[in-house]
Amino acid sequence: MTRRDSDPGGPDGLREDLVLSVRRFGVVPVVIAEGTVDLRTGPQLAHVITAAVAQQPADVVIDLTGVGFLSVTGLHVLLDARRAAEDRTRLRVLAAGEPLRMITLTKADQVLAVYPALPDGTGR
């Protein structure tokens, strides 16, 4: 599954759109986001994560390593997904760069399981 929103890039070199896909790493669904997660694109990310969590797998990985910008809206999407998953599904977030900076500055890494790469994120 792939969803695309808006144009491929802005004057500052950051992708202004959001491309979402879901792949499987073994039995684990991996939600892959590439681009910008902000007020405009956050709802699309929330929709895809919600669909993955609704299947009630043991784990869902959210790969933000292709995200250049994560706004407060994007952070809320992650925290809301964590609450929705409750104890049924473990959310694991892969993050680097700006998204990781936002997650750690807000101390959301104390609530979210954050990893730098896919193998650590799935516990394999």
N, C-alpha and C positions, 0 to 999 in steps of 0.2 A: 504494500500500500504506500502510495506517495501522494502528498498534498503539497501544492506550491501556492504561495501568496505573493503577489506584486512583482516588482522588478528585480533584476539580477544583481544590482550593486549601486552604490551611491558614490558621490564625488570623493568621499574620504576613504574609499576602498573597502568599507564594510558592506557586507551583504545586507540589503534592506528588506529582503524577503525571508520567508521561512519555508524550508523544505523539510517535510516530515516523512519518515518511512518506518515500518515495523519489520524487523527481521527476527529470526530465531537463532539463538546460540544454544544448541541442544534443545532442551524443552523450555528455555527461558526466553520470553519475548523481550526484544530490545527495541525501544523507541529511540529512533535516531533523529536528532534535530540539527539542522544546519542553517545558519543565517542569524537573524535577529529575533529575540523573544522580547516583545514589548506589549504595550497596551493593545495594539492592533492585532498582533499575531498570537498573543498568549492564549486566547480562547481555543484556537486550533490545536495548540499543544495540549491543553487541558482535555479536549475531546479525545485525542488519540490515547493519552495516558489513561483516561477513564475507561475507554474501551478495552485496553490491555488488562487493567486491574479487574474489570468486571468478569473476566474469564477465571478469576481466582487462582492464578498460578502461585506457586510457592514464592517466586521472585519475579520482579519486573525491573529491568535495567533501563534507565533513562540516560542516553548518551548525548551529552552537551558539548563534547570535545570539538564539534564543528560549529559551535555558536560563538559569534564574535561579540555579542552584547546580550546581557541578561538584565532586564529591568526589574524593578520591584514587583511588577505584575507577574513576571516570569517566576520570581521567587515565591510569590503567593501560590502560583500554579503548583509548584513542587510541594509546598507545605500542605496545601489542600489535598493533593494526591496522597500524601503520607497519612493524613487523617482519614481519608476515605478507605485506604487500604487496611487500616487498623492492624490487627494481628494476623489476618489471613494471608497477606502478601507482603513480603519484604521488598521495599523500594531501594534500589541501589542507583546512585547518581554518579555518572562518569563526568568529570569536569576538569578543565584546565583554563589558564588565562583569565580573561575577564569574568566568566561565569564563576570560576572558583574563587576569585577575589570577592565577588559580591556575596557568595555563600559564606565565606569565612568572616568577612567584615561584619555581617549581620548575625554571626554566630549560629546561622542555620545549620552549620555542620555539626552542631551538638544534637540536632534532631534528625537530620538526614544522614544516611550512610553514604559518604562521598569517597570515590576512588579515582585514581588517575587513568586506569586502563581497564579494558573489558575482562581479562582473566581474573583480576582481583575483584571486580565488581560482581562477578557471578559466583565467587567463592570457589572457583575451580583451579 
